[in-house]
Amino acid sequence: MKFDGKQILATFVKMEEEVSKYYSDLADNAGDEKSKDLFKRLSLEEDKHHQIYTKLLEKHGDDLEREFSEEEIEYTNSLIDENIKEKHMYDKSMKLKDALDLAEQMEKDGILFVHQMMSLYPDIAQKEMKAILREEKMHLQTVRDRKQFGPLRSLGL
C-alpha cells in the first residue's frame, strides 16, 4: 500500500509547536526559578525541533510517498490520529504532578514518532533524526527526574 510520509512530518511540526508552547506555559507558571529555567530550556529545544521538522517538510515533503505493508500504515496512522485527538495544553488548575505526567506522555509520543519516521524513511535526514531522538530521550529523563525529585525540593530536601 502507498503511504505519504508528509503526514508524519506535518504532525511533527504541529506536535513540536504544541509541546514548546506547553513548556513555555509551564515556565511562566513555575513556582521556583529552577523549574522556570528547566521549562524555558525545554521549550527552546522543542522550538529547535519544530524548525528542523519544518525544513525537512519543505525539503522532502514531496518525496515521501512509498509502498509499505498494511500493518505499518495502520500503526503509523494510529500514531497520527491519536496525536491529532490529544490536545497538549497547559491548564493553570493542574497540579505540577499532572502537568509533568502530561509532559512525560508528550515526550514518549515524540520518541515513538521519531522511531517510526526513522523506520519508514531510513534515507531521510538520519543525522537530524538521531539528534532529535537523543534530545527527546533526554527530555523524557529530565521530566521524570523532575517528577521524582520535585516533591523533595518543595520540602527543602
Order of alpha helices (4+ residues) and beta strands (2+ residues): beta-alpha-alpha-beta-alpha-alpha-alpha
